[in-house]
Amino acid sequence: MSISPTKLRYIEKIHLISRDARFTIASWALWAFGFGINDVLFNLYLLEAGFGEDFLGFFLSIAMFLAGSLAILAGMVADRYSRKRILLMGSVIMLFAILIQYSSLNPIHLLTSQLLYGIGFGFSGVCWQPYTVSVTTREERVHVFSVRFALYLVASLLGSLTGGVLPTVWTNLGFAVNLLTAYRLSLWTALIPLTFGVLIIIPMSTDRVQNNHRFGFGNIHNRAFIGKYALAWSVSGLGAGLFVQFFNVYFNLAFNVDEMTIGFIFAINTLVMAAGNFASPAIVDRIGKLGTIIWFQTLSIPFLVTLSWSPVLSIAVIGYVGRALFMNIAWPVMDVFYMEGLEKEERSTAMGVINMGDSLSRAVGLNIGGWLLASGFLRLPFAFAAILYSGSIVLFYWFFGRADKEPMIESQV
């Protein structure tokens, strides 16, 4: 049986992935596994400790506010110094913050940890994509971004399944005397892959830096492109902030499901998303980056609306999985679209603009979403988010979809 040319191209591009790009894929996967455990348990851990949903929304928003406030400064620093070194520094700070969160329920300690996490995320968040672009060629880039995100999702799936069963394991072993202790021991387990995810950054090649260390926006050449993209992304970020980090709380409160069931639901969702992301390079080959971004985000909206009224768990799960599948097929393609529309010396600063808009809008959404959950409006965040996501898609089409061709500035790597 002969293999089609498209299949050969896909496999050949996978084989082209460089050593440093493989390291970024491995680091993302390790962090995904740790956060897969975190995503199932951490919110439930705080609720079990007696904190309310409104505090949860405020707590989660702190890091977003700080990361957003620091994002442009962080981007300027990263465009003038080594992105790899800044990435390592930011990841170490995030790991230390997570250790505090898993070890102390003192509100001051928790809030301090979120400030630290926001600093680390603010700096590391502007480095991952520009660094990855710098160690990839145009031929392999969509595949690197898509495969990395797909493997991230697979690792997240395994983490979700692990997070769902760990509390029971620790209880059956006799180490956990109550549910709170079982949650804490399970979260401590997540520190193992997170630590390895930081360590694997160390052997990555140190990227070259610019000779000009003066700060400012003189290195920004594509200001209109950055501004339009940031506006569309921020509207989407506000919608995402309303619900994305509350899915475990939503399923627990709306349908009275336990952490094991939540972990299983998260795992199914992640498996479907991973399959979609492995397929996204082939989709891009057929309909282009812009077509993939616009059409697949649009297809996610009906599933988001489903979550706003679902009367039973099975319908809610269909809405949850369908929304995530179509939205996340577009996500890595959007990263490539944005990075390829920029020049090398402006990428981290431009990433800072995007992260500022995304983080600040998500922080606002987190507070609103937490307040709505605490007030008993469990489904209203999804309805508001559907409106905001639709607005973001319209903006993206208006700014970029009507153009004759995609912005394609040749990468300087």
LUMZA-517098 format. One record per residue: residue in one letter; x, y, z of N, C-alpha, C in turn. Coordinates in steps of 0.001 Angstrom, whole numbers, padded with zeros to 6 digits, always signed. Layout:
<recs>
aXYZXYZXYZ...
</recs>
This chain:
<recs>
m+000868-001198+000000+000000+000000+000000+000898+001239+000000s+000668+002153-000898+001471+003371-000924+000912+004410+000020i+001820+005236+000497+001421+006309+001420+001241+007575+000611s+000173+008290+000896-000136+009492+000133+000933+010545+000356p+001115+011480-000601+002081+012553-000436+001822+013384+000789t+000521+013632+001090+000213+014423+002282+000698+013729+003536k+000485+012395+003595+000929+011629+004754+002444+011686+004888l+003151+011549+003719+004605+011608+003742+005075+012962+004227r+004445+014013+003756+004851+015349+004186+004680+015503+005680y+003576+015000+006195+003328+015118+007636+004438+014400+008412i+004716+013147+008050+005722+012368+008776+007105+012993+008621e+007423+013433+007425+008736+014031+007194+008915+015294+008027k+007862+016082+008161+007980+017297+008967+008116+016981+010451i+007502+015898+010891+007685+015471+012274+009146+015111+012515h+009754+014419+011546+011156+014027+011679+012091+015229+011641l+011636+016340+011061+012470+017544+010988+012575+018292+012316i+011730+017963+013265+011684+018728+014517+013045+018702+015197s+013540+019869+015541+014895+020007+016072+014990+019580+017532r+016214+019440+018010+016483+019030+019390+015834+019991+020388d+016027+021291+020198+015472+022263+021141+013951+022284+021104a+013379+022130+019905+011918+022069+019808+011387+020843+020544r+012121+019721+020460+011704+018520+021196+011752+018758+022705f+012743+019514+023156+012811+019846+024581+011592+020683+025009t+011184+021625+024164+010000+022425+024518+008759+021544+024591i+008669+020572+023676+007537+019640+023687+007530+018831+024977a+008706+018331+025386+008801+017526+026604+008473+018347+027847s+008958+019576+027901+008679+020422+029064+007190+020721+029184w+006574+021056+028047+005129+021306+028055+004359+020081+028530a+004788+018884+028076+004076+017661+028448+004177+017404+029947l+005349+017627+030525+005525+017406+031967+004691+018398+032780w+004690+019648+032351+003855+020628+033046+002376+020283+032883a+002007+019786+031720+000608+019426+031488+000172+018294+032397f+001047+017307+032593+000700+016199+033474+000475+016709+034899g+001375+017560+035387+001213+018116+036727-000037+018955+036863f-000293+019774+035844-001474+020627+035928-002754+019876+035621g-002645+018708+034975-003825+017863+034842-004331+017420+036203i-003395+017071+037096-003754+016742+038488-004313+017975+039178n-003628+019108+039004-004040+020366+039631-005446+020774+039199d-005725+020669+037910-007004+021153+037393-008194+020384+037960v-007990+019117+038251-009068+018321+038837-009266+018659+040313l-008176+018916+041032-008237+018916+042490-008093+020274+043182f-007367+021204+042590-006980+022377+043381-008171+023214+043823n-009098+023498+042913-010274+024273+043314-011079+023546+044387l-011218+022225+044233-011942+021437+045233-011200+021447+046567y-009887+021457+046504-009039+021543+047702-009329+022825+048483l-009396+023948+047782-009689+025215+048462-011126+025246+048995l-012063+024722+048225-013450+024677+048704-013575+023766+049924e-012885+022637+049918-012905+021722+051066-012297+022369+052302a-011353+023285+052087-010721+024002+053200-011605+025115+053748g-012730+025386+053100-013665+026369+053622-013716+027684+052876f-012944+027822+051826-012991+029053+051030-014195+029007+050089g-014761+030175+049801-015931+030251+048929-015557+030426+047473e-016555+030261+046591-016306+030400+045165-015882+031824+044794d-016398+032829+045518-016014+034196+045219-014543+034437+045557f-014073+033874+046698-012652+033966+047025-011823+033246+045971l-012313+032109+045503-011597+031332+044500-011388+032157+043231g-012442+032837+042790-012308+033673+041604-011326+034805+041809f-011374+035449+042979-010431+036530+043287-009009+035996+043357f-008833+034859+044038-007515+034256+044193-006891+033932+042837l-007646+033281+041964-007118+032896+040658-006819+034109+039781s-007541+035199+040012-007356+036389+039174-006096+037171+039524i-005571+036989+040740-004415+037778+041159-003240+037575+040217a-002923+036310+039942-001801+036018+039050-002045+036596+037668m-003293+036537+037195-003609+037062+035872-003425+038576+035823f-003899+039261+036855-003719+040719+036904-002238+041083+036882l-001438+040405+037705-000020+040736+037795+000710+040358+036514a+000420+039171+035978+001055+038748+034731+000723+039715+033599g-000525+040160+033559-000922+041112+032534-000228+042449+032688s-000069+042893+033932+000585+044168+034184+002067+044128+033821l+002688+042963+033974+004119+042827+033708+004425+042410+032277a+003418+042027+031516+003649+041328+030249+004466+042141+029252i+004137+043417+029075+004861+044210+028082+006308+044428+028521l+006511+044749+029815+007877+044883+030333+008641+043575+030143a+007993+042468+030467+008636+041161+030310+008998+040912+028849g+008112+041276+027939+008392+041101+026525+009574+041933+026064m+009666+043174+026558+010802+044021+026205+012109+043417+026705v+012091+042902+027940+013289+042268+028501+013676+041058+027654a+012675+040236+027301+012952+039011+026551+013462+039298+025146d+013042+040411+024530+013527+040760+023203+014948+041312+023231r+015462+041604+024418+016790+042183+024546+017791+041276+025257y+017300+040236+025896+018164+039296+026608+017766+037871+026201s+018357+036891+026829+018093+035498+026452+016703+035053+026881r+015892+034645+025901+014551+034165+026220+014610+032863+027004k+015584+032021+026685+015711+030751+027394+016000+030982+028882r+016901+031895+029207+017244+032166+030600+016063+032769+031355i+015336+033662+030702+014153+034265+031336+013080+033209+031532l+012944+032324+030557+011989+031227+030656+012306+030335+031846l+013572+030019+032046+013983+029184+033176+013723+029899+034498m+014078+031172+034565+013856+031943+035792+012370+032004+036131g+011545+032316+035153+010111+032409+035397+009514+031085+035828s+009987+029990+035243+009456+028671+035587+009834+028267+037004v+011037+028607+037426+011456+028314+038807+010580+029081+039804i+010304+030347+039517+009450+031152+040400+008051+030550+040463m+007508+030126+039329+006182+029503+039310+006152+028222+040133l+007204+027411+040006+007260+026162+040762+007278+026423+042259f+008042+027415+042693+008092+027764+044118+006731+028246+044604a+006048+029040+043776+004716+029528+044146+003731+028377+044298i+003805+027409+043391+002906+026258+043463+003168+025445+044722l+004435+025293+045099+004778+024582+046332+004118+025237+047541i+004122+026557+047587+003466+027273+048690+001967+026988+048682q+001343+027041+047504-000102+026840+047407-000516+025459+047880y+000301+024467+047590-000036+023101+047963+000284+022796+049429s+001011+023695+050087+001510+023396+051434+000892+024249+052528s+000282+025370+052175-000258+026273+053196-001642+026767+052803l-002534+026804+053787-003878+027348+053573-004052+028702+054249n-002959+029268+054728-002998+030622+055270-003312+031595+054136p-004376+032408+054275-004751+033297+053166-003626+034214+052701i-002806+034701+053644-001687+035571+053262-000675+034805+052421h-000383+033570+052838+000543+032752+052063-000016+032443+050678l-001303+032140+050619-001917+031847+049326-001865+033052+048389l-002199+034212+048923-002186+035412+048086-000767+035761+047655t+000207+035587+048565+001606+035839+048204+002069+034885+047107s+001638+033635+047215+002029+032657+046199+001474+033030+044831q+000276+033584+044796-000292+033991+043513+000445+035187+042925l+000935+036067+043793+001757+037177+043302+003040+036639+042666l+003670+035678+043345+004877+035073+042782+004568+034350+041478y+003468+033615+041470+003084+032889+040261+002854+033870+039108g+002211+034989+039406+001966+035989+038374+003251+036553+037805i+004258+036773+038659+005557+037263+038178+006202+036231+037260g+006238+034976+037725+006851+033928+036923+006131+033714+035604f+004799+033686+035661+004015+033479+034449+004144+034664+033500g+004221+035880+034075+004346+037068+033245+005592+037043+032389f+006711+036546+032946+007957+036507+032193+008059+035262+031306s+007701+034093+031843+007832+032877+031028+006816+032867+029889g+005646+033453+030122+004584+033422+029118+004922+034137+027827v+005817+035139+027890+006180+035871+026675+007368+035242+025960c+007917+034166+026506+009130+033575+025950+008905+032277+025196w+007923+031479+025592+007761+030153+025000+007591+030220+023483q+006647+031007+023006+006359+031014+021570+007498+031639+020761p+008031+032811+021153+009166+033357+020392+010385+032434+020400y+010666+031803+021545+011798+030876+021588+011560+029708+020631t+010339+029162+020639+010034+028036+019756+010173+028428+018295v+009700+029625+017943+009853+030097+016558+011330+030204+016193s+012161+030639+017150+013585+030829+016868+014327+029515+016640v+013786+028408+017106+014463+027107+016942+013729+026207+015949t+012828+026788+015153+012104+026007+014143+012172+026712+012791t+011976+025945+011742+011881+026498+010395+010412+026597+009999r+010152+027344+008940+008771+027490+008489+008155+026144+008121e+008951+025232+007564+008429+023942+007127+007920+023092+008290e+008550+023209+009438+008187+022355+010571+007308+023054+011596r+007125+024376+011461+006596+025175+012572+005174+024801+012963v+004260+024703+011993+002881+024346+012337+002847+022982+013011h+003688+022076+012539+003724+020735+013127+004253+020777+014559v+005295+021568+014798+005833+021675+016159+004775+022224+017109f+004138+023319+016726+003132+023921+017593+001949+022985+017799s+001517+022317+016743+000353+021439+016853+000672+020167+017630v+001815+019535+017308+002189+018312+018019+002469+018610+019487r+003125+019721+019747+003396+020088+021147+002093+020250+021917f+001138+020937+021318-000122+021134+022028-000891+019827+022149a-000813+018984+021122-001504+017693+021195-000909+016812+022289l+000422+016743+022376+001054+015955+023430+000821+016579+024802y+000752+017904+024834+000364+018601+026059-001004+018106+026528l-001913+017945+025587-003258+017491+025927-003266+016029+026368v-002453+015197+025694-002370+013793+026107-001838+013688+027529a-000781+014454+027823-000226+014447+029176-001228+014999+030179s-001991+016015+029761-003026+016553+030633-004101+015509+030910l-004432+014729+029879-005391+013633+030049-004916+012659+031130l-003666+012234+031023-003116+011314+032017-003104+011950+033403g-002808+013258+033448-002836+013949+034725-004234+014021+035317s-005228+014248+034455-006609+014296+034929-007040+012959+035509l-006702+011871+034797-007038+010544+035313-006325+010279+036633t-005060+010669+036692-004287+010482+037929-004876+011304+039065g-005219+012556+038767-005815+013414+039794-007133+012882+040303g-007872+012218+039429-009154+011671+039849-009030+010514+040829v-007946+009717+040707-007818+008526+041560-006882+008722+042749l-005996+009723+042688-005009+009882+043757-005613+010045+045152p-006673+010874+045332-007223+010986+046688-007653+009645+047269t-008255+008808+046431-008661+007472+046895-007445+006617+047227v-006402+006728+046420-005179+005962+046667-004565+006341+048003w-004400+007627+048243-003789+008074+049498-004655+007700+050703t-005970+007735+050520-006866+007340+051613-006757+005845+051898n-006758+005024+050836-006672+003579+051018-005335+003141+051593l-004281+003900+051309-002966+003583+051862-002835+003993+053327g-003817+004755+053808-003807+005163+055207-003058+006447+055491f-002578+007129+054454-001838+008369+054659-002767+009576+054841a-003986+009478+054332-004926+010601+054401-006036+010276+055384v-006175+011112+056410-007198+010883+057434-008516+011556+057064n-008467+012474+056105-009689+013140+055647-009500+013568+054199l-010566+014106+053602-010526+014466+052190-009532+015590+051922l-009444+016548+052843-008516+017663+052662-007073+017170+052576t-006709+016257+053467-005354+015701+053442-005112+014894+052164a-006132+014162+051721-006001+013400+050472-005761+014328+049291y-006467+015458+049264-006240+016440+048208-004813+016981+048262r-004346+017315+049451-003010+017905+049580-001927+016923+049139l-002001+015683+049584-001006+014688+049185-001018+014473+047672s-002195+014511+047094-002314+014349+045637-001673+015520+044904l-001883+016718+045425-001286+017899+044806+000236+017887+044964w+000731+017432+046103+002184+017301+046265+002762+016345+045220t+002005+015302+044895+002458+014363+043860+002656+015080+042532a+001810+016075+042254+001918+016827+041000+003217+017609+040904l+003864+017883+042038+005121+018630+042019+006240+017864+041317i+006149+016541+041275+007212+015739+040656+007334+016036+039161p+006274+015867+038364+006417+016214+036938+006665+017694+036704l+006107+018548+037548+006343+019981+037382+007824+020312+037550t+008478+019679+038509+009903+019908+038734+010726+019446+037531f+010412+018274+036994+011127+017800+035812+010855+018697+034601g+009656+019276+034544+009351+020203+033465+010217+021445+033491v+010631+021867+034683+011566+022990+034820+012986+022547+034485l+013394+021401+034998+014768+020927+034798+015100+020712+033325i+014116+020304+032535+014388+020004+031123+014656+021272+030316i+014348+022435+030879+014667+023693+030197+016175+023940+030202i+016880+023439+031222+018304+023743+031404+019148+023367+030189p+019002+022152+029588+019851+021819+028436+019440+022462+027120m+018338+023207+027101+017937+023877+025866+018980+024925+025486s+019210+025119+024188+020204+026077+023712+019825+027498+024124t+020827+028259+024493+020603+029664+024830+020535+030471+023546d+019429+031188+023353+019254+031940+022118+020099+033201+022127r+020380+033677+020905+021177+034895+020767+020352+036118+021151v+021023+037140+021680+020343+038358+022122+020741+039512+021229q+019945+040581+021303+020250+041779+020545+021355+042567+021224n+022115+043310+020423+023153+044165+020997+022577+045417+021615n+021424+045859+021102+020796+047082+021603+019909+046746+022789h+020277+047182+023992+019523+046870+025197+018618+048013+025644r+018495+049070+024826+017634+050182+025200+016170+049749+025165f+015421+050195+026187+014019+049810+026274+013146+050820+025538g+012034+050349+025059+011103+051182+024334+010398+050354+023279f+009646+051034+022412+008890+050345+021367+009489+050567+019986g+010772+050988+019965+011428+051227+018688+011584+049982+017851n+011569+048819+018500+011725+047565+017762+010410+047027+017201i+009303+047724+017475+007986+047262+017020+007685+047862+015653h+007469+047001+014664+007234+047438+013290+005803+047168+012818n+005158+046172+013399+003816+045771+012930+002754+046151+013966r+002667+047429+014281+001817+047876+015394+000334+047656+015114a-000104+047924+013908-001529+047744+013605-001917+046269+013711f-001078+045392+013183-001334+043955+013258-001416+043497+014711i-000462+043947+015537-000434+043562+016956-001678+044074+017672g-002044+045334+017432-003198+045915+018105-004496+045212+017762k-004690+044909+016490-005917+044219+016075-005992+042822+016681y-004875+042113+016621-004857+040757+017161-005103+040776+018665a-004476+041739+019354-004635+041830+020807-006077+042120+021199l-006762+042964+020437-008154+043282+020744-009035+042045+020607a-008910+041332+019491-009717+040125+019293-009407+039074+020354w-008139+038917+020679-007716+037921+021675-008229+038290+023063s-008227+039573+023403-008654+040005+024741-010151+039800+024953v-010944+040033+023916-012387+039783+024020-012635+038298+024284s-011894+037454+023585-011993+036010+023816-011522+035658+025221g-010446+036314+025692-009925+036052+027032-010918+036389+028128l-011681+037471+027951-012701+037825+028931-013744+036716+029016g-014157+036192+027873-015116+035087+027876-014553+033848+028528a-013295+033519+028219-012670+032331+028799-012542+032445+030316g-012240+033643+030796-012092+033832+032233-013355+033530+033019l-014501+033656+032376-015766+033430+033068-015974+031979+033480f-015339+031034+032746-015711+029634+033007-014586+028615+032929v-013506+028870+032183-012544+027818+031877-011946+027186+033131q-011597+027997+034124-010959+027465+035322-011957+026985+036383f-013237+027007+036044-014264+026604+037013-014999+025332+036600f-014503+024613+035607-015241+023442+035147-015390+022391+036247n-014345+022187+037063-014483+021185+038129-015524+021613+039154v-015567+022911+039468-016575+023426+040393-017965+023301+039775y-018084+023634+038483-019369+023557+037780-019932+022136+037813f-019120+021154+037442-019605+019770+037441-019933+019290+038854n-019146+019729+039831-019385+019322+041214-020689+019911+041757l-020915+021199+041506-022093+021866+042061-023360+021597+041252a-023243+021579+039925-024429+021442+039081-024930+020007+039013f-024010+019034+039080-024410+017636+038878-023958+016715+040016n-023345+017300+041058-022966+016566+042259-022059+015374+041935v-021062+015573+041073-020132+014502+040722-018861+014640+041558d-018206+013507+041845-017009+013520+042679-015763+013733+041826e-014599+013818+042522-013364+014127+041811-012956+013033+040829m-013292+011773+041098-012940+010704+040177-013713+010846+038869t-014989+011169+038962-015801+011374+037761-015330+012604+036998i-015001+013660+037730-014490+014870+037085-013195+014571+036344g-012307+013819+036975-011067+013443+036315-011312+012650+035048f-012292+011762+035064-012630+010963+033889-013194+011847+032783i-014053+012793+033143-014611+013726+032160-013499+014562+031532f-012612+015074+032370-011486+015864+031870-010620+015024+030929a-010432+013749+031271-009595+012886+030449-010216+012659+029071i-011518+012400+029031-012207+012225+027745-012048+013488+026897n-012276+014625+027519-012166+015899+026827-010769+016095+026247t-009754+015785+027039-008384+015987+026608-008006+015041+025482l-008478+013802+025545-008195+012834+024486-008768+013310+023157v-009986+013810+023181-010623+014303+021953-009868+015524+021422m-009478+016436+022320-008724+017618+021889-007389+017229+021281a-006712+016248+021885-005415+015817+021366-005556+015270+019955a-006580+014463+019731-006817+013928+018390-007028+015063+017394g-007772+016072+017794-008000+017218+016924-006733+017969+016607n-005836+018104+017601-004610+018848+017365-003603+018088+016533f-003589+016760+016629-002743+015994+015726-003219+016174+014284a-004519+016400+014103-005074+016560+012757-004955+017983+012230s-004682+018958+013083-004737+020356+012656-003741+020712+011551p-002511+020154+011500-001649+020484+010351-002271+020099+009012a-002934+018940+008959-003594+018529+007720-004747+019463+007388i-005457+019939+008422-006556+020889+008201-006014+022195+007643v-004899+022662+008202-004273+023896+007718-003845+023747+006260d-003307+022571+005907-002908+022337+004511-004091+022472+003558r-005296+022145+004038-006471+022173+003169-007135+023543+003101i-007308+024202+004260-008088+025450+004265-007292+026655+004743g-006013+026482+005064-005180+027603+005459-005324+027949+006933k-004414+028784+007422-004424+029155+008837-005665+029963+009196l-005972+030970+008365-007128+031820+008677-008431+031035+008652g-008582+030166+007657-009794+029350+007587-009936+028456+008796t-008830+027849+009215-008860+026985+010406-009249+027771+011640i-008646+028932+011818-008910+029750+013007-010377+030173+013060i-010878+030739+011968-012219+031318+011977-013299+030236+012026w-013182+029222+011157-014249+028225+011092-014322+027355+012339f-013192+026950+012860-013248+026035+014000-013622+026745+015296q-013260+028013+015437-013775+028765+016578-015284+028938+016477t-015769+029189+015281-017217+029348+015082-017969+028062+015430l-017406+026920+015037-018052+025638+015327-018130+025340+016825s-017285+025988+017629-017304+025739+019075-018470+026426+019783i-019042+027469+019173-020046+028279+019854-021307+027487+020212p-021895+026682+019318-023105+025929+019716-022884+025034+020929f-021694+024468+021060-021415+023611+022207-021297+024423+023494l-020773+025635+023374-020713+026515+024541-022111+026906+024991v-022994+027171+024020-024386+027487+024339-025054+026300+025031t-024716+025081+024592-025272+023873+025209-024985+023830+026704l-023786+024255+027101-023421+024259+028518-024270+025223+029336s-024847+026222+028681-025616+027228+029420-027015+026746+029808w-027455+025607+029242-028803+025129+029597-028856+023629+029905s-027776+022897+029738-027789+021438+029846-028451+020953+031131p-029523+020162+031025-030248+019716+032219-029637+018479+032870v-028857+017716+032114-028277+016485+032660-026785+016456+032350l-026055+015636+033100-024601+015579+032981-024156+015179+031578s-024813+014215+030955-024368+013728+029650-024376+014836+028597i-025399+015679+028615-025459+016795+027657-024375+017819+027970a-024157+018062+029252-023106+019001+029648-021733+018516+029187v-021491+017210+029289-020208+016654+028860-020039+016802+027351i-021109+016587+026592-021042+016779+025142-020693+018235+024813g-021341+019167+025502-021037+020574+025294-019607+020912+025671y-019151+020358+026779-017793+020601+027276-016748+020088+026291v-016930+018861+025825-015959+018243+024921-016003+018900+023537g-017204+019151+023013-017322+019750+021689-016728+021145+021631r-017016+021963+022629-016442+023312+022657-014923+023268+022664a-014377+022437+023535-012927+022370+023668-012267+021831+022393l-012889+020846+021763-012318+020268+020546-012125+021330+019472f-013193+022026+019128-013112+022966+018010-012302+024217+018363m-012450+024710+019587-011690+025892+019970-010198+025605+020009n-009814+024437+020485-008398+024152+020661-007720+023617+019417i-008473+023202+018403-007855+022952+017092-007287+024258+016548a-008014+025350+016775-007588+026652+016254-006451+027264+017055w-006311+026903+018329-005403+027606+019223-003948+027597+018760p-003303+026436+018531-001897+026483+018103-001711+027140+016750v-002725+027050+015888-002639+027695+014584-002634+029216+014758m-003390+029723+015730-003383+031150+016013-002008+031608+016478d-001336+030779+017285+000013+031124+017732+000959+031269+016552v+000907+030308+015623+001773+030368+014449+001420+031577+013582f+000130+031805+013364-000329+032947+012566+000224+034250+013133y+000165+034393+014443+000627+035629+015083+002145+035756+014995m+002865+034686+015330+004321+034749+015320+004862+035003+013920e+004234+034430+012903+004713+034614+011537+004338+035976+010970g+003469+036691+011627+003142+038050+011220+004047+039089+011841l+005089+038627+012557+005987+039518+013284+007424+039304+012845e+008261+040295+013129+009680+040156+012885+010378+039672+014154k+011547+039097+013991+012237+038427+015082+012418+039325+016300e+012835+040572+016064+013200+041443+017182+012010+042005+017943e+010783+041763+017461+009622+042312+018139+008728+041243+018756r+009088+039965+018585+008159+038897+018944+007819+038856+020428s+008807+038952+021311+008498+038848+022742+007726+040058+023236t+008089+041252+022760+007322+042443+023135+005888+042329+022637a+005723+041860+021402+004380+041662+020852+003625+040596+021642m+004335+039554+022072+003704+038528+022907+003282+039132+024239g+004073+040087+024739+003705+040775+025975+002415+041555+025839v+002208+042177+024669+000959+042915+024434-000226+041953+024474i-000076+040803+023797-001146+039806+023786-001404+039274+025187n-000338+038936+025905-000493+038378+027249-001093+039388+028214m-000755+040673+028031-001351+041698+028876-002861+041737+028677g-003294+041813+027419-004730+041853+027147-005435+040594+027602d-004819+039438+027327-005430+038167+027693-005497+038005+029210s-004391+038280+029897-004342+038070+031349-005279+039019+032088l-005278+040295+031703-006133+041260+032401-007610+040962+032136s-007938+040611+030905-009348+040306+030603-009782+039014+031302r-008902+038003+031343-009226+036773+032056-009380+037023+033554a-008546+037911+034095-008647+038229+035523-010004+038841+035847v-010460+039750+034997-011799+040327+035187-012851+039227+035085g-012711+038366+034077-013657+037273+033905-013675+036314+035084l-012498+036031+035657-012423+035136+036811-013209+035683+037994n-013091+036974+038247-013836+037579+039350-015336+037536+039094i-015739+037842+037868-017162+037797+037538-017681+036365+037612g-016918+035431+037037-017331+034034+037059-017424+033477+038464g-016436+033798+039324-016484+033340+040710-017674+033901+041452w-017981+035171+041213-019139+035794+041875-020448+035143+041401l-020545+034869+040093-021756+034229+039571-021948+032832+040172l-020864+032060+040299-020964+030732+040896-021383+030827+042359a-020767+031763+043093-021110+031922+044507-022560+032356+044682s-023099+033054+043680-024491+033524+043746-025484+032485+043224g-024995+031344+042791-025866+030270+042334-026175+030272+040853f-025558+031192+040089-025806+031243+038639-024771+030363+037931l-024981+029070+037998-023962+028139+037531-023815+028120+036018r-024875+028416+035272-024836+028313+033816-024716+029651+033105l-024956+030724+033819-024928+032045+033189-023561+032407+032596p-022435+032012+033230-021137+032340+032617-020984+031825+031195f-021563+030680+030881-021428+030117+029535-022188+030956+028507a-023357+031461+028898-024131+032303+027979-023385+033603+027677f-022839+034249+028731-022060+035469+028515-020823+035177+027662a-020164+034048+027942-018955+033702+027198-019250+033462+025728a-020405+032867+025408-020765+032618+024009-020873+033936+023236i-021429+034951+023888-021536+036270+023251-020157+036861+023007l-019275+036772+024014-017937+037348+023892-017100+036590+022863y-017190+035255+022842-016456+034479+021855-016924+034827+020440s-018238+034985+020286-018769+035355+018967-018228+036709+018536g-018174+037648+019472-017619+038962+019170-016158+038890+018758s-015399+038041+019432-013984+037871+019087-013815+037311+017684i-014644+036334+017317-014554+035738+015981-014890+036772+014908v-015920+037581+015163-016295+038630+014213-015144+039610+014034l-014501+040009+015141-013364+040923+015051-012221+040301+014262f-011946+039035+014533-010838+038375+013842-011101+038307+012337y-012339+037987+011968-012671+037949+010553-012587+039349+009927w-013092+040339+010656-013090+041711+010146-011660+042216+009926f-010761+041907+010867-009396+042392+010778-008538+041616+009773f-008735+040287+009727-007795+039458+008970-008445+038593+007892g-009665+038168+008102-010279+037202+007199-010616+037763+005840r-010768+039074+005727-011110+039669+004435-009887+040016+003612a-008693+039837+004230-007462+040173+003518-007226+039186+002382d-006484+039638+001390-006196+038769+000249-005282+037616+000617k-004408+037854+001588-003487+036790+002006-003101+037007+003454e-002579+035963+004072-002173+036021+005456-000865+036770+005575p-000651+037453+006728+000636+038103+006927+001733+037057+007050m+002727+037124+006177+003767+036100+006169+005116+036779+006059i+005633+037266+007160+006967+037856+007173+007963+036740+007380e+008933+036626+006514+009878+035511+006599+010625+035561+007915s+010650+034450+008624+011283+034361+009928+012777+034569+009811q+013310+035310+010766+014740+035534+010837+015263+034705+011995v+015719+033504+011713+016139+032608+012775+017596+032207+012577
</recs>
